[in-house]
Amino acid sequence: MHISTTRRHYVAADGVERVYETHLLRRSVRVGKTVRNETLANLSHLPAELIEALRAGLSGKTLLVAGEGLELVRSLPHGHVAALCVQARALGLPDLLGPPCKERDIAYALVLARALRPASKRATVSWWSDTTLVEDLGLKDVGTDEAYGAMDWLLSRQDAIEQKLAERHLFEAANPTRRAYFDLSPSWMEGRCCPLAAFGHSRDAKRGKLQIEYGLLTDPKGCPVAIRVFPGNISDPTSFKEIVTVVRDRFGLTHLVMVGDRGMITSARIEKLRELEGMGWLTALRAPSIKKLAEDGGPLQMSLFDEVSSCEITHPAYPGERLVCCRNPLLAQERAAKREALLVATEAELEVVAAACRREHRPLRGKDAIALRVGKVLNHHKMAKHFVIDIEESSFSFSRNEASIAGEAALDGIYVLRTTIAEAELDTTGVILAYKELSGVERDFRSMKAIDVDMRPVHHRLSDRVRAHAFLCFLATYLTFHLRATLSPLTFTDTEPPLRPDPVAPAPRSASARKKDATKTNAENTEVRGFRELLEHLGTLTRNTMRVATGSGVTFELLATPTPTQRRAFELLGAAVPRTLL
């Protein structure tokens, strides 16, 4: 039996076309050699949905009662993991980690988890089962011991992986400028048993905590290429020396310009670089060196900045180098305000010491005792050079050193870059912009330490396990770096940064970025979010295990319907929403 539908079109006298549908229940019978259709009933009076249900039933399909025919067995977050896997495959990350094996699958899952939900290894292994990672990567019954084993396996492949990343991002074909950027940052440790943990200058403001230091090498765009872990009390120049060895001896890059800040590439390190043929540098001078250039008769004079914000000078103390001088008025205002705040704070604390000398009950006495209290105050705010101190046995007085303050204020907002890059290769503006690209390394540190990967604090106690943890976070940062760039139209990232009218001034925002910030939508009228919020939204795209409630036990996988934002995210990734992660 089947349902036959016929349509008749009529044009009425008023010129309006009318369509009449007739639905007949028929069966086909054979009479001799002839097949005839016998009408059993006219179904035209039935609702359209009932007619379609009868049609489906007669064609052999199984019909289910709405709300009763299917059972949702389980729903797992899938979209955020799928997006990360699509980006990882585009980067060739699975093959980059090593040959297919159980350790590689676990290490790959650890990298994905670190980029999506940073947590301890125990918490990470537990979280896998709440996503589609366990089933698709075969991670069932994987415990922390296997996770630690995969980390050790990954660490043994660090040199090979970084070599491939260097070929991809630092070699001349991909990096025609032949520049590499390096900086150092700390992370505090929990526990006191790790040989790498030591007390040092804590940029994380974690006083009383042991720490480690790690250096990050990137290309000019800020893409991470290599990482090295050092003891927590290492100096910046010492770490720089090791990364130069890595670049030359392991990567085979003998012609490269190393870019680092004034604390990283010191004069002593530059003298060592001079001995290495093909190695150049781009860094900044420290304040005492700038002061020498500005002394009477020196080449650095304030009149140079009457009409321009940058210029080049030469000096015999820097043979074969270009000195690019810059003055940023906004930076000058900030430094003046900060200095005044520190002077006021220092005066307030010094007045407390002076009052202790004048009080009647148990006054502060003795030059040594008074000097000790005064020294603590001056060292706290680093303002000793700006005060004139007079200490007696029973009294103490102080005043501002106006000459010292005026001398420092004259150089507010001024910084000087030194480089071996030839003028034919990079003009003055290019040198300034190249140095400012160090912000890419700082952005990676923020991503690795707090925003995306959450590397700190470190809980491991074995040196190699700490290095493996850092390398794992490095790979997650590498993946996040590219995913952020791919999904930038759906985030508040400025995708059309304008050219700087003045290389010394702060970078302006484009009109499109300001519009995204104001309207929370992009040019396609699609909602924009923060990067982490976008990943959370992608996680609401679930993969559902459905069971047919007919006693047959038949199950199947069904993806949730993507939202417009989720659909657009995978369009930017260049792939349809994958049903599985492989």
Backbone torsions as a table, in degrees:
resi	resn	phi	psi	omega
1	MET	NA	155.4	178.6
2	HIS	-156.3	168.2	178.1
3	ILE	-108.8	125.9	179.8
4	SER	-105.8	128.6	-179.6
5	THR	-115.3	127.9	177.0
6	THR	-121.9	147.5	179.9
7	ARG	-126.1	135.0	178.2
8	ARG	-121.9	134.7	-177.7
9	HIS	-110.0	129.3	177.5
10	TYR	-129.9	143.8	173.9
11	VAL	-109.6	115.2	-176.8
12	ALA	-74.5	173.8	-178.4
13	ALA	-63.2	-28.3	179.3
14	ASP	-80.5	1.9	177.3
15	GLY	87.2	3.3	-179.1
16	VAL	-90.7	129.7	178.7
17	GLU	-81.0	133.9	179.2
18	ARG	-121.8	141.5	-179.0
19	VAL	-118.1	129.4	178.6
20	TYR	-116.0	128.8	178.7
21	GLU	-109.4	138.3	177.2
22	THR	-125.2	126.6	179.7
23	HIS	-113.0	114.7	-177.1
24	LEU	-115.9	134.0	173.4
25	LEU	-85.8	119.1	-175.0
26	ARG	-129.7	162.1	171.3
27	ARG	-134.5	149.6	-178.3
28	SER	-99.6	131.7	178.3
29	VAL	-129.0	147.9	179.6
30	ARG	-103.7	125.4	175.5
31	VAL	-117.9	101.5	-174.6
32	GLY	67.4	-123.9	178.1
33	LYS	-96.8	5.6	-175.8
34	THR	-107.6	137.2	175.9
35	VAL	-100.9	123.5	-178.6
36	ARG	-116.9	148.1	176.3
37	ASN	-103.4	122.8	-177.4
38	GLU	-107.5	124.7	179.7
39	THR	-81.5	125.9	-179.5
40	LEU	-99.1	-34.9	-178.4
41	ALA	-162.3	153.4	173.3
42	ASN	-97.9	116.9	-175.5
43	LEU	-101.1	11.4	-171.8
44	SER	-63.7	-23.8	-177.4
45	HIS	-81.9	-8.4	-178.4
46	LEU	-80.8	155.5	176.4
47	PRO	-61.1	150.3	-176.4
48	ALA	-61.0	-38.5	-178.6
49	GLU	-67.8	-32.5	178.0
50	LEU	-71.1	-38.1	177.0
51	ILE	-61.8	-42.5	179.3
52	GLU	-66.2	-35.7	177.5
53	ALA	-65.1	-41.4	177.1
54	LEU	-64.7	-40.2	179.6
55	ARG	-61.9	-44.6	179.3
56	ALA	-64.7	-41.1	179.5
57	GLY	-64.3	-40.0	-180.0
58	LEU	-70.0	-24.0	179.8
59	SER	-85.5	0.6	175.2
60	GLY	99.6	4.4	179.4
61	LYS	-81.2	150.0	177.9
62	THR	-88.6	125.7	-179.2
63	LEU	-99.5	138.9	-177.9
64	LEU	-120.1	148.5	177.2
65	VAL	-77.8	131.2	-178.6
66	ALA	-57.6	130.5	-179.8
67	GLY	82.7	-8.4	-178.1
68	GLU	-126.5	-19.2	-173.1
69	GLY	-80.8	-25.0	-177.4
70	LEU	-123.9	147.9	176.9
71	GLU	-120.9	127.3	176.6
72	LEU	-83.4	105.4	-176.0
73	VAL	-74.6	-48.6	-180.0
74	ARG	-157.7	147.7	178.1
75	SER	-125.8	120.6	-176.4
76	LEU	-117.1	135.3	173.6
77	PRO	-57.5	133.2	-172.6
78	HIS	-135.8	-34.5	-170.0
79	GLY	-62.1	-42.7	-177.8
80	HIS	-69.4	-39.1	177.4
81	VAL	-66.7	-40.1	-179.6
82	ALA	-64.3	-42.3	179.5
83	ALA	-61.8	-42.6	-179.9
84	LEU	-66.6	-38.2	178.9
85	CYS	-67.2	-38.8	177.5
86	VAL	-62.1	-43.6	178.0
87	GLN	-65.9	-39.5	179.9
88	ALA	-63.8	-41.4	178.4
89	ARG	-66.5	-36.6	177.3
90	ALA	-63.0	-31.7	178.3
91	LEU	-86.2	-6.7	-176.2
92	GLY	68.9	29.0	-174.9
93	LEU	-64.4	-43.4	179.2
94	PRO	-57.2	-44.8	178.5
95	ASP	-68.9	-31.1	178.9
96	LEU	-64.9	-35.5	-178.5
97	LEU	-66.1	-36.3	-179.7
98	GLY	152.5	-176.8	-179.3
99	PRO	-67.8	155.0	-179.5
100	PRO	-59.2	128.2	176.7
101	CYS	-168.9	171.7	-179.2
102	LYS	-62.3	-41.3	-179.3
103	GLU	-62.7	-37.5	-179.9
104	ARG	-66.6	-41.6	179.7
105	ASP	-62.0	-40.6	179.8
106	ILE	-68.8	-44.0	178.8
107	ALA	-61.9	-41.0	177.8
108	TYR	-61.1	-43.6	178.4
109	ALA	-65.6	-36.4	177.2
110	LEU	-63.8	-39.1	178.1
111	VAL	-65.3	-45.4	179.3
112	LEU	-61.6	-44.7	-178.9
113	ALA	-64.5	-37.7	-179.4
114	ARG	-65.5	-33.5	179.3
115	ALA	-77.5	-25.6	-175.9
116	LEU	-98.7	-47.2	-175.1
117	ARG	-143.9	81.2	-178.5
118	PRO	-61.1	131.5	180.0
119	ALA	-164.3	177.9	175.9
120	SER	-64.6	163.1	-178.8
121	LYS	-63.1	-37.3	178.4
122	ARG	-64.4	-45.2	178.9
123	ALA	-66.0	-35.3	-180.0
124	THR	-65.3	-45.8	179.8
125	VAL	-61.2	-36.5	177.5
126	SER	-70.4	-37.2	-177.7
127	TRP	-68.4	-29.5	-179.9
128	TRP	-51.2	-40.9	-175.6
129	SER	-69.2	-12.7	177.6
130	ASP	-93.3	9.5	176.6
131	THR	-132.9	-176.8	178.7
132	THR	-85.3	5.1	-179.5
133	LEU	-64.6	-43.3	-174.2
134	VAL	-59.2	-51.2	-176.2
135	GLU	-69.0	-44.1	-172.4
136	ASP	-76.0	-31.5	-179.7
137	LEU	-101.7	3.7	177.4
138	GLY	65.8	46.9	-175.7
139	LEU	-103.2	15.7	-178.9
140	LYS	-63.2	136.0	178.2
141	ASP	67.9	13.8	174.4
142	VAL	-76.2	129.3	-179.2
143	GLY	-110.6	-174.5	-177.4
144	THR	-66.8	-33.5	179.4
145	ASP	-61.8	-42.4	177.9
146	GLU	-68.6	-33.9	177.2
147	ALA	-64.8	-42.9	177.3
148	TYR	-65.2	-38.1	176.8
149	GLY	-62.4	-39.2	177.8
150	ALA	-66.4	-35.9	176.8
151	MET	-63.8	-42.9	177.9
152	ASP	-62.9	-41.3	177.4
153	TRP	-62.2	-40.8	180.0
154	LEU	-65.5	-40.5	179.9
155	LEU	-63.0	-35.3	179.1
156	SER	-65.5	-18.3	-179.3
157	ARG	-103.9	8.4	-175.5
158	GLN	-59.4	-47.0	-178.0
159	ASP	-61.0	-42.7	-179.4
160	ALA	-66.0	-40.0	-179.7
161	ILE	-66.8	-45.3	-179.0
162	GLU	-67.4	-31.4	176.2
163	GLN	-62.2	-43.0	178.8
164	LYS	-67.5	-36.9	177.5
165	LEU	-67.0	-37.0	177.4
166	ALA	-64.0	-42.6	177.4
167	GLU	-62.8	-33.2	-177.2
168	ARG	-77.9	-32.2	-169.8
169	HIS	-123.6	-20.2	-175.4
170	LEU	-111.3	-22.3	-179.2
171	PHE	-66.8	161.0	-168.5
172	GLU	-59.3	-34.0	-178.7
173	ALA	-60.7	-39.6	-179.3
174	ALA	-95.6	-17.3	-174.7
175	ASN	-134.0	71.1	-176.0
176	PRO	-63.5	-21.9	178.5
177	THR	-74.1	-15.8	-179.4
178	ARG	54.3	45.0	176.7
179	ARG	-117.8	143.1	175.5
180	ALA	-133.1	144.0	-174.3
181	TYR	-116.0	141.9	-176.8
182	PHE	-143.1	139.0	175.8
183	ASP	-151.7	166.8	-173.7
184	LEU	-124.7	144.3	178.7
185	SER	-150.7	152.9	-179.4
186	PRO	-103.6	164.6	167.2
187	SER	-141.2	136.3	-176.2
188	TRP	-80.1	156.8	-175.9
189	MET	-108.2	150.9	168.7
190	GLU	-106.1	125.8	-174.9
191	GLY	100.0	168.4	-175.0
192	ARG	-130.7	18.4	-174.1
193	CYS	-100.3	-12.2	-176.4
194	CYS	-76.3	128.2	179.3
195	PRO	-61.4	-24.9	-179.5
196	LEU	-79.0	-21.5	-175.7
197	ALA	-71.8	132.8	179.8
198	ALA	-156.4	159.9	174.3
199	PHE	-80.2	134.6	179.1
200	GLY	-156.2	-172.8	178.5
201	HIS	-68.0	112.2	-175.5
202	SER	-91.7	106.3	175.5
203	ARG	-74.9	-13.3	178.1
204	ASP	-88.9	3.6	179.2
205	ALA	56.7	40.5	176.9
206	LYS	-108.7	79.3	-178.4
207	ARG	-69.4	138.9	179.5
208	GLY	85.6	2.1	179.9
209	LYS	-108.3	134.5	170.2
210	LEU	-66.2	157.4	-177.5
211	GLN	-147.2	166.0	168.7
212	ILE	-118.3	161.9	174.3
213	GLU	-118.6	145.2	175.2
214	TYR	-140.7	137.7	-179.3
215	GLY	-104.1	138.5	-177.6
216	LEU	-116.5	127.4	176.4
217	LEU	-104.8	130.1	-178.4
218	THR	-132.9	168.3	171.5
219	ASP	-86.3	178.1	-177.6
220	PRO	-60.2	-23.5	179.1
221	LYS	-83.1	-6.9	-178.0
222	GLY	92.9	10.9	179.0
223	CYS	-75.7	123.6	-178.5
224	PRO	-62.7	138.2	-179.0
225	VAL	-122.4	-36.8	-178.2
226	ALA	-155.4	156.5	178.5
227	ILE	-139.3	144.7	175.9
228	ARG	-135.1	139.2	-179.5
229	VAL	-105.5	136.2	-177.4
230	PHE	-129.3	163.0	172.6
231	PRO	-58.6	154.4	-173.2
232	GLY	-68.3	-13.9	-179.0
233	ASN	-107.2	17.5	-178.4
234	ILE	-75.5	151.8	177.4
235	SER	-91.0	157.5	179.4
236	ASP	-58.7	-47.2	-178.4
237	PRO	-60.6	-35.1	179.8
238	THR	-65.5	-42.6	177.9
239	SER	-65.6	-35.7	178.6
240	PHE	-63.4	-38.4	178.7
241	LYS	-59.4	-41.2	-178.8
242	GLU	-69.2	-39.5	-177.8
243	ILE	-68.6	-30.9	174.8
244	VAL	-64.4	-39.6	176.5
245	THR	-62.2	-41.4	178.6
246	VAL	-62.3	-45.3	-177.0
247	VAL	-62.9	-43.1	-175.0
248	ARG	-82.9	-48.5	-171.4
249	ASP	-84.1	-37.3	-176.5
250	ARG	-93.4	-41.1	-179.6
251	PHE	-87.4	-18.5	-179.9
252	GLY	73.6	24.2	179.3
253	LEU	-95.5	98.2	-176.9
254	THR	-93.6	-10.3	178.1
255	HIS	-125.5	100.2	-174.0
256	LEU	-154.0	148.5	174.6
257	VAL	-105.3	117.6	178.8
258	MET	-88.8	130.7	-179.0
259	VAL	-116.2	128.2	178.6
260	GLY	-156.7	166.5	-178.5
261	ASP	-77.8	179.2	-173.0
262	ARG	-67.3	-23.9	177.5
263	GLY	-82.8	-20.0	-177.0
264	MET	-87.1	-53.7	-177.9
265	ILE	-101.1	90.2	-178.1
266	THR	-85.6	174.4	178.8
267	SER	-61.5	-37.4	178.9
268	ALA	-64.5	-40.8	179.3
269	ARG	-68.2	-35.0	178.9
270	ILE	-65.0	-38.5	177.2
271	GLU	-61.4	-35.2	175.9
272	LYS	-70.5	-37.6	178.6
273	LEU	-65.8	-31.9	179.2
274	ARG	-60.1	-29.2	-178.4
275	GLU	-77.8	-11.8	-177.6
276	LEU	-101.7	112.5	-178.1
277	GLU	-63.9	132.8	176.9
278	GLY	91.7	-9.2	-178.8
279	MET	-95.2	131.0	176.8
280	GLY	-121.9	-177.7	-177.6
281	TRP	-151.7	157.5	172.5
282	LEU	-143.2	115.8	-178.1
283	THR	-151.3	-169.8	-179.1
284	ALA	-124.8	154.5	178.0
285	LEU	-80.7	149.8	173.4
286	ARG	-76.9	165.7	-176.0
287	ALA	-58.4	-43.5	179.1
288	PRO	-60.4	-36.7	179.0
289	SER	-68.4	-37.6	177.4
290	ILE	-65.6	-39.3	-179.9
291	LYS	-62.0	-39.1	178.3
292	LYS	-63.7	-39.0	179.2
293	LEU	-66.4	-26.5	-176.3
294	ALA	-94.9	-1.2	179.7
295	GLU	-65.4	166.5	-177.3
296	ASP	-50.0	125.2	179.6
297	GLY	85.0	-3.5	179.8
298	GLY	-75.6	162.7	-176.7
299	PRO	-74.8	-17.3	-177.7
300	LEU	-94.0	103.4	-179.6
301	GLN	-122.6	148.7	-176.7
302	MET	-64.4	-24.5	-179.8
303	SER	-65.6	-17.8	178.6
304	LEU	-64.3	-24.2	-175.1
305	PHE	-104.3	19.8	178.7
306	ASP	-65.4	-37.3	-176.0
307	GLU	-120.6	-16.8	-178.7
308	VAL	-129.3	161.7	-179.6
309	SER	-99.4	-6.5	-180.0
310	SER	-150.5	152.9	178.1
311	CYS	-161.7	170.1	178.8
312	GLU	-115.5	142.5	176.2
313	ILE	-134.1	171.5	175.8
314	THR	-128.5	159.3	178.1
315	HIS	-156.2	140.0	-178.4
316	PRO	-60.7	-23.4	-179.3
317	ALA	-72.4	-11.1	-178.2
318	TYR	-127.4	69.4	-177.4
319	PRO	-68.1	137.9	178.0
320	GLY	72.4	12.1	-178.5
321	GLU	-120.5	155.7	173.5
322	ARG	-103.0	134.8	176.6
323	LEU	-110.5	114.5	-178.9
324	VAL	-105.5	114.9	-177.2
325	CYS	-98.3	134.9	-177.8
326	CYS	-132.2	147.0	173.8
327	ARG	-133.2	121.3	-179.2
328	ASN	-109.3	109.2	-178.4
329	PRO	-59.7	-37.4	179.4
330	LEU	-65.2	-40.7	176.9
331	LEU	-64.8	-36.4	177.5
332	ALA	-62.0	-42.8	178.3
333	GLN	-64.0	-41.7	-179.8
334	GLU	-63.8	-43.6	-179.3
335	ARG	-67.2	-37.7	178.3
336	ALA	-64.5	-43.6	179.3
337	ALA	-65.2	-40.7	179.9
338	LYS	-66.5	-41.5	179.5
339	ARG	-63.3	-42.2	179.4
340	GLU	-64.1	-39.6	178.2
341	ALA	-64.2	-39.9	179.2
342	LEU	-69.4	-37.1	177.6
343	LEU	-64.0	-43.5	179.4
344	VAL	-64.1	-43.9	179.5
345	ALA	-64.0	-39.8	178.7
346	THR	-65.9	-41.9	178.4
347	GLU	-61.2	-39.2	179.9
348	ALA	-63.7	-40.7	-179.7
349	GLU	-74.7	-34.5	175.9
350	LEU	-66.5	-34.4	177.7
351	GLU	-64.4	-32.2	176.2
352	VAL	-63.5	-41.6	178.3
353	VAL	-65.8	-43.2	179.2
354	ALA	-62.0	-39.9	178.2
355	ALA	-64.8	-34.6	177.5
356	ALA	-64.5	-29.8	177.7
357	CYS	-75.3	-26.4	-175.4
358	ARG	-93.0	-16.4	-174.6
359	ARG	-64.0	154.9	-177.2
360	GLU	-82.2	-38.3	-176.9
361	HIS	-89.5	117.5	178.1
362	ARG	48.9	61.1	179.5
363	PRO	-67.0	155.5	177.7
364	LEU	-75.0	125.6	-176.5
365	ARG	-133.9	154.8	177.8
366	GLY	97.1	130.9	-179.5
367	LYS	-59.1	-41.4	-177.7
368	ASP	-65.1	-45.0	-179.2
369	ALA	-64.3	-43.5	179.5
370	ILE	-66.0	-43.0	-179.4
371	ALA	-63.0	-35.1	178.9
372	LEU	-64.7	-44.1	178.6
373	ARG	-65.3	-41.6	-179.4
374	VAL	-66.8	-39.6	-180.0
375	GLY	-62.4	-37.9	178.0
376	LYS	-62.7	-40.7	-179.7
377	VAL	-66.3	-47.3	-177.1
378	LEU	-66.1	-36.7	178.8
379	ASN	-71.3	-29.3	-179.1
380	HIS	-62.5	-44.9	-176.6
381	HIS	-104.1	-0.4	178.5
382	LYS	55.8	44.0	-177.1
383	MET	-117.0	17.4	-176.0
384	ALA	-59.6	-35.9	-176.1
385	LYS	-69.0	-15.6	-176.2
386	HIS	-103.5	13.6	179.4
387	PHE	-132.6	146.1	172.1
388	VAL	-102.8	119.7	-173.2
389	ILE	-111.1	135.1	176.3
390	ASP	-127.8	112.9	-176.5
391	ILE	-115.9	125.8	174.1
392	GLU	-115.4	-179.8	-178.5
393	GLU	-65.6	-34.0	-176.0
394	SER	-127.2	10.6	-179.1
395	SER	-149.9	165.3	-178.5
396	PHE	-152.4	134.4	177.3
397	SER	-138.5	158.6	-178.6
398	PHE	-150.8	159.0	175.1
399	SER	-155.8	159.1	179.2
400	ARG	-72.6	143.1	174.1
401	ASN	-92.0	90.7	-173.3
402	GLU	-62.9	-33.7	179.9
403	ALA	-65.7	-42.1	179.0
404	SER	-65.9	-41.2	179.8
405	ILE	-65.1	-43.3	-179.7
406	ALA	-65.8	-37.6	178.8
407	GLY	-64.6	-40.0	177.4
408	GLU	-71.2	-39.8	-179.0
409	ALA	-62.2	-29.8	-179.7
410	ALA	-63.7	-24.8	-178.1
411	LEU	-103.2	9.6	178.8
412	ASP	-60.1	135.1	177.4
413	GLY	80.1	1.2	-178.1
414	ILE	-102.0	131.6	171.2
415	TYR	-138.5	152.2	-175.0
416	VAL	-125.3	126.2	177.5
417	LEU	-97.2	143.3	175.2
418	ARG	-124.7	133.7	-175.9
419	THR	-152.7	157.8	175.0
420	THR	-100.8	0.3	-179.5
421	ILE	-66.1	128.6	-177.0
422	ALA	-69.3	150.3	-179.7
423	GLU	-64.6	-32.0	178.3
424	ALA	-65.7	-25.7	-179.7
425	GLU	-88.5	-34.5	-176.2
426	LEU	-151.5	122.7	-179.9
427	ASP	-78.6	-176.5	-176.3
428	THR	-59.8	-46.2	178.9
429	THR	-61.3	-41.5	179.8
430	GLY	-62.5	-37.4	178.5
431	VAL	-63.5	-44.1	-179.4
432	ILE	-63.2	-46.1	-179.2
433	LEU	-66.3	-35.7	178.5
434	ALA	-63.7	-40.6	178.6
435	TYR	-67.4	-37.4	-179.1
436	LYS	-69.6	-14.1	176.0
437	GLU	-70.3	-5.1	170.4
438	LEU	-59.9	-19.3	177.1
439	SER	-61.2	-24.0	177.0
440	GLY	-65.2	-38.4	176.8
441	VAL	-67.1	-42.2	178.3
442	GLU	-62.7	-36.9	176.5
443	ARG	-64.0	-40.4	177.7
444	ASP	-63.7	-39.3	177.4
445	PHE	-62.2	-43.0	178.4
446	ARG	-62.3	-41.9	178.8
447	SER	-63.4	-43.0	-176.1
448	MET	-73.6	-35.8	-171.2
449	LYS	-90.2	-32.2	-170.0
450	ALA	-139.8	-41.2	-168.3
451	ILE	-81.2	-50.0	-171.8
452	ASP	-110.6	-51.9	-168.3
453	VAL	-98.4	-25.3	175.2
454	ASP	54.6	59.1	-177.4
455	MET	-67.4	-30.9	-175.0
456	ARG	-100.2	153.7	-8.2
457	PRO	-77.5	164.2	-179.7
458	VAL	-98.2	129.1	-175.5
459	HIS	-105.7	-7.4	-176.1
460	HIS	-75.8	153.6	-177.9
461	ARG	-113.5	-17.2	178.6
462	LEU	-90.1	139.9	-176.3
463	SER	-59.4	-47.9	-179.3
464	ASP	-66.5	-32.0	178.3
465	ARG	-69.9	-34.7	175.1
466	VAL	-65.2	-42.7	178.0
467	ARG	-63.6	-39.2	178.4
468	ALA	-65.2	-39.9	177.5
469	HIS	-62.2	-44.0	179.2
470	ALA	-64.3	-40.2	-179.8
471	PHE	-68.3	-37.1	175.8
472	LEU	-61.1	-45.3	177.9
473	CYS	-65.3	-35.4	176.7
474	PHE	-60.7	-46.1	-179.9
475	LEU	-65.8	-37.6	176.9
476	ALA	-65.3	-36.4	177.0
477	THR	-67.1	-39.5	177.0
478	TYR	-60.0	-44.2	179.5
479	LEU	-67.3	-42.8	-179.4
480	THR	-65.7	-36.7	178.5
481	PHE	-55.3	-46.7	-178.2
482	HIS	-75.9	-35.7	179.2
483	LEU	-66.5	-39.1	176.5
484	ARG	-59.9	-41.5	-179.9
485	ALA	-66.5	-40.3	-178.6
486	THR	-66.7	-41.7	-175.7
487	LEU	-93.6	10.8	-176.2
488	SER	-57.0	-33.1	177.1
489	PRO	-62.4	-20.4	-179.7
490	LEU	-98.8	4.1	178.0
491	THR	-121.5	-178.8	-178.1
492	PHE	-83.1	7.7	178.9
493	THR	-61.9	139.7	177.3
494	ASP	-77.2	106.5	-177.9
495	THR	-87.1	-8.7	-179.6
496	GLU	-131.7	61.0	-177.7
497	PRO	-61.3	128.1	-178.4
498	PRO	-76.0	161.1	174.9
499	LEU	-67.9	142.9	178.9
500	ARG	-74.5	123.3	174.6
501	PRO	-66.9	-28.8	177.2
502	ASP	-133.8	117.7	-175.9
503	PRO	-63.9	-22.4	-179.1
504	VAL	-80.5	-31.5	-177.3
505	ALA	-71.0	159.6	176.9
506	PRO	-59.5	150.3	-178.8
507	ALA	-67.9	129.7	178.1
508	PRO	-80.1	158.9	175.4
509	ARG	-93.2	148.6	179.2
510	SER	-77.2	164.2	178.5
511	ALA	-64.2	-36.5	-179.8
512	SER	-66.0	-36.7	178.6
513	ALA	-67.6	-40.6	177.9
514	ARG	-65.1	-36.5	179.1
515	LYS	-68.3	-41.5	177.2
516	LYS	-60.7	-40.0	-179.2
517	ASP	-66.8	-36.0	-176.9
518	ALA	-80.0	-42.1	-173.8
519	THR	-98.4	-12.9	-177.3
520	LYS	62.0	22.4	174.8
521	THR	-136.0	159.5	178.9
522	ASN	-99.5	-171.4	-177.3
523	ALA	-63.7	-23.8	178.2
524	GLU	-87.9	7.4	-178.4
525	ASN	63.0	27.4	175.1
526	THR	-97.1	140.5	-178.7
527	GLU	-62.0	137.0	176.2
528	VAL	-109.1	152.1	-177.3
529	ARG	-139.7	170.3	167.7
530	GLY	-66.4	156.0	-175.3
531	PHE	-59.7	-45.8	180.0
532	ARG	-65.3	-38.0	177.5
533	GLU	-66.3	-34.1	177.3
534	LEU	-64.9	-41.7	177.3
535	LEU	-62.8	-40.2	177.7
536	GLU	-63.0	-39.3	178.1
537	HIS	-65.8	-40.5	177.0
538	LEU	-62.2	-31.0	179.0
539	GLY	-66.5	-18.2	177.5
540	THR	-76.9	-9.1	172.9
541	LEU	-79.5	105.4	-170.5
542	THR	-102.9	157.1	170.3
543	ARG	-109.6	122.9	-169.5
544	ASN	-112.1	134.4	174.2
545	THR	-93.5	116.8	-176.6
546	MET	-109.2	144.5	177.3
547	ARG	-125.2	134.3	178.0
548	VAL	-78.2	120.1	-175.0
549	ALA	-85.3	61.5	178.4
550	THR	-122.4	7.8	-178.0
551	GLY	86.1	-6.2	-179.1
552	SER	-80.3	-19.1	-179.2
553	GLY	74.0	16.4	-179.8
554	VAL	-74.1	128.7	177.0
555	THR	-124.3	156.9	176.7
556	PHE	-154.0	160.2	-179.7
557	GLU	-96.3	138.0	-179.0
558	LEU	-136.4	122.7	176.2
559	LEU	-81.4	141.7	173.7
560	ALA	-64.8	153.8	178.7
561	THR	-71.4	123.9	-177.6
562	PRO	-65.5	145.4	171.1
563	THR	-74.8	165.7	177.7
564	PRO	-55.9	-38.3	179.0
565	THR	-66.9	-43.2	179.0
566	GLN	-64.4	-41.2	179.4
567	ARG	-63.9	-41.5	-179.5
568	ARG	-67.2	-35.5	179.3
569	ALA	-60.5	-44.2	-179.5
570	PHE	-74.4	-26.4	172.1
571	GLU	-64.3	-41.4	177.0
572	LEU	-64.7	-32.5	177.7
573	LEU	-77.5	-9.8	177.2
574	GLY	76.2	31.5	-178.9
575	ALA	-152.8	153.1	170.3
576	ALA	-74.1	162.1	178.7
577	VAL	-63.0	114.9	-176.8
578	PRO	-74.4	141.5	178.0
579	ARG	-73.0	-33.6	177.7
580	THR	-125.8	166.9	-177.1
581	LEU	-87.3	-9.5	-177.9
582	LEU	-88.9	NA	NA
